[in-house]
Amino acid sequence: MKKILLVCIMVMLILASACGNVEMTSNPPTSSEPKPETDESIIQKNTSDCFNAENINLDSETEKYFYGVWKVEKLLGFANSWNDASEYPTGQKFIGDEIIIKKDFFSSKGLKNYKKYQYELKNPLYEITATCYNSTSFYRLYKIDIPDLNENDVVKVIDISDPSTNMHIPVSVGFFLVNNDRLILISEATIFELKKLLIK
């Protein structure tokens, strides 16, 4: 009886082992099953964040709007990281001042009340240092609330450099171009709306 029982157990083990092997080899992966991630599938394809992998030159549409003579029209507010209301409570030292932005010339000498912003450059380097594809990603990166910025607005961050040194001038000043139809100046942590002047 013990021998029969032992034989039965051995046969069951052999069958179980054979069935396991059949299951493992009889179901090769099909094309409908998920495949392991490849380098291509890791690449971020959404635009929920700002893109700032490298500095890029201005495209023709951006140039067309960006180049011109700009007047500081109004104070928009302050970055949340630093409220500079003691210096610019109403933007009184910038309002009405002008900046010249041309392909072959840049001048901030029109910002009369600030000696450290007195720059004049021939053949300046204009570069887009970041592009934010919505207001949420812009705020996440810069901690600045731009009034009337809509969720789907595209904001390009433009820096200006001295061609002889490749240094940004000055570090505390930059431009935000919204949808290629609105230009905003940031000085320190203060933001101003600029208005393009029609020069005859």
C-alpha positions as CSV (number, residue, x, y, z in Angstrom):
1,M,0.0,0.0,0.0
2,K,2.8,2.4,0.9
3,K,4.5,1.6,-2.5
4,I,1.3,2.4,-4.4
5,L,0.9,5.6,-2.5
6,L,4.5,6.6,-3.1
7,V,4.1,5.9,-6.9
8,C,0.9,8.0,-7.0
9,I,2.7,10.9,-5.3
10,M,5.6,10.6,-7.7
11,V,3.3,10.6,-10.7
12,M,1.4,13.6,-9.4
13,L,4.7,15.5,-8.9
14,I,5.9,14.6,-12.4
15,L,2.5,15.7,-13.9
16,A,2.5,18.9,-11.9
17,S,6.0,19.7,-13.0
18,A,5.2,19.0,-16.6
19,C,2.1,21.1,-16.5
20,G,4.1,24.0,-15.0
21,N,6.6,23.8,-17.9
22,V,3.9,23.7,-20.4
23,E,2.3,26.8,-19.0
24,M,5.5,28.6,-19.0
25,T,6.4,27.8,-22.5
26,S,3.0,27.7,-24.1
27,N,2.2,31.4,-23.6
28,P,4.9,33.5,-25.2
29,P,4.4,37.2,-24.9
30,T,2.0,38.6,-27.5
31,S,2.1,42.1,-29.0
32,S,-0.9,43.1,-26.9
33,E,1.0,42.7,-23.7
34,P,2.9,45.8,-22.3
35,K,6.5,46.0,-23.4
36,P,9.3,47.2,-21.3
37,E,10.0,50.9,-21.4
38,T,12.5,52.1,-24.1
39,D,14.4,55.4,-24.1
40,E,11.8,56.8,-26.5
41,S,8.9,56.1,-24.1
42,I,10.7,58.0,-21.3
43,I,10.9,61.2,-23.2
44,Q,8.5,63.8,-21.8
45,K,5.9,64.7,-24.4
46,N,3.5,66.9,-22.4
47,T,3.9,70.6,-22.1
48,S,2.9,71.0,-18.5
49,D,6.3,72.3,-17.5
50,C,8.6,74.9,-18.8
51,F,11.1,73.9,-21.4
52,N,14.6,75.3,-20.7
53,A,17.0,72.6,-21.9
54,E,19.2,75.1,-23.7
55,N,19.2,78.7,-24.8
56,I,17.8,79.2,-28.3
57,N,17.8,82.1,-30.8
58,L,14.7,84.1,-31.4
59,D,12.4,82.8,-34.2
60,S,11.2,85.3,-36.9
61,E,7.7,85.7,-35.3
62,T,9.3,86.5,-31.9
63,E,11.7,89.0,-33.5
64,K,8.9,90.8,-35.4
65,Y,7.1,91.6,-32.1
66,F,10.1,91.9,-29.8
67,Y,12.1,94.5,-31.8
68,G,11.1,98.1,-31.3
69,V,11.0,101.0,-28.9
70,W,9.2,100.1,-25.7
71,K,7.8,102.4,-23.0
72,V,7.2,101.3,-19.4
73,E,3.5,101.7,-19.1
74,K,2.5,100.4,-15.7
75,L,3.5,98.5,-12.6
76,L,2.0,94.9,-12.6
77,G,3.2,93.7,-9.2
78,F,6.0,91.8,-7.5
79,A,7.4,88.3,-7.4
80,N,6.1,86.3,-4.5
81,S,9.7,85.6,-3.4
82,W,10.5,89.3,-2.8
83,N,8.1,92.2,-2.6
84,D,10.1,95.3,-3.5
85,A,7.3,97.8,-2.7
86,S,9.8,100.0,-0.7
87,E,11.7,100.7,-3.9
88,Y,8.8,100.7,-6.4
89,P,5.5,101.3,-4.5
90,T,3.9,102.6,-7.6
91,G,6.6,102.0,-10.2
92,Q,7.3,105.8,-10.1
93,K,10.9,105.4,-11.1
94,F,10.2,103.3,-14.2
95,I,6.9,104.5,-15.5
96,G,7.3,106.5,-18.7
97,D,10.9,105.3,-19.3
98,E,11.9,103.7,-22.6
99,I,14.0,100.7,-23.8
100,I,15.2,100.3,-27.4
101,I,15.4,96.7,-28.7
102,K,16.6,96.2,-32.2
103,K,18.3,93.4,-34.0
104,D,21.6,95.1,-34.1
105,F,21.2,97.5,-31.1
106,F,20.0,97.5,-27.5
107,S,19.7,100.4,-25.1
108,S,18.4,100.5,-21.6
109,K,19.7,104.1,-21.1
110,G,16.1,105.2,-21.1
111,L,15.7,103.8,-17.6
112,K,17.0,107.1,-16.4
113,N,16.7,106.7,-12.6
114,Y,19.0,103.6,-12.3
115,K,22.6,103.9,-13.1
116,K,23.2,100.2,-12.9
117,Y,20.8,99.6,-15.8
118,Q,22.5,102.0,-18.3
119,Y,23.5,99.6,-21.1
120,E,24.1,100.1,-24.8
121,L,25.1,97.2,-27.0
122,K,25.8,96.8,-30.6
123,N,24.8,93.4,-32.1
124,P,23.4,92.1,-28.8
125,L,22.7,88.4,-28.3
126,Y,19.0,87.7,-27.7
127,E,18.1,84.2,-26.5
128,I,15.0,82.4,-25.3
129,T,16.1,80.8,-22.0
130,A,12.8,79.1,-21.2
131,T,9.4,78.6,-22.7
132,C,6.4,78.0,-20.4
133,Y,3.3,76.6,-22.1
134,N,0.8,77.6,-19.5
135,S,0.4,80.0,-16.6
136,T,0.7,77.2,-14.0
137,S,4.1,76.0,-15.2
138,F,5.3,79.7,-15.5
139,Y,4.3,80.4,-11.9
140,R,5.8,77.1,-10.7
141,L,9.2,78.1,-12.1
142,Y,9.3,81.9,-11.5
143,K,6.8,82.4,-8.6
144,I,5.4,85.5,-10.3
145,D,1.7,86.2,-10.8
146,I,1.3,88.2,-14.0
147,P,-2.2,89.8,-14.0
148,D,-4.5,88.6,-16.9
149,L,-2.2,85.7,-17.7
150,N,-4.5,82.9,-19.0
151,E,-4.0,79.2,-18.4
152,N,-3.1,78.5,-22.1
153,D,-0.8,81.5,-22.6
154,V,2.8,80.7,-23.8
155,V,5.5,82.7,-22.0
156,K,9.0,83.0,-23.5
157,V,11.7,84.2,-21.2
158,I,14.2,86.3,-23.1
159,D,17.7,87.3,-21.9
160,I,20.0,89.8,-23.5
161,S,23.8,89.3,-23.5
162,D,26.9,91.3,-24.4
163,P,28.4,89.7,-27.5
164,S,31.9,90.3,-26.3
165,T,31.5,88.6,-22.9
166,N,28.4,86.5,-23.3
167,M,27.3,87.9,-20.0
168,H,23.6,88.8,-19.4
169,I,23.1,92.5,-18.8
170,P,22.2,93.1,-16.1
171,V,21.5,89.9,-14.2
172,S,18.5,91.5,-12.5
173,V,16.6,92.5,-15.7
174,G,14.8,90.2,-18.1
175,F,11.8,90.0,-20.4
176,F,8.7,87.8,-20.5
177,L,7.1,87.7,-24.0
178,V,3.5,86.4,-23.8
179,N,2.0,84.8,-26.9
180,N,4.2,87.1,-29.0
181,D,1.8,90.0,-28.3
182,R,2.6,91.2,-24.8
183,L,6.0,92.2,-23.4
184,I,6.8,92.4,-19.6
185,L,9.9,93.7,-18.0
186,I,11.2,92.2,-14.8
187,S,13.5,94.3,-12.7
188,E,14.8,92.7,-9.5
189,A,11.5,91.2,-8.3
190,T,9.2,93.8,-9.8
191,I,7.2,93.4,-13.1
192,F,6.1,96.1,-15.5
193,E,3.9,96.1,-18.6
194,L,5.6,97.6,-21.7
195,K,3.9,99.3,-24.6
196,K,5.4,99.3,-28.1
197,L,5.8,102.8,-29.5
198,L,5.0,103.5,-33.1
199,I,8.1,105.2,-34.5
200,K,7.6,107.1,-37.8
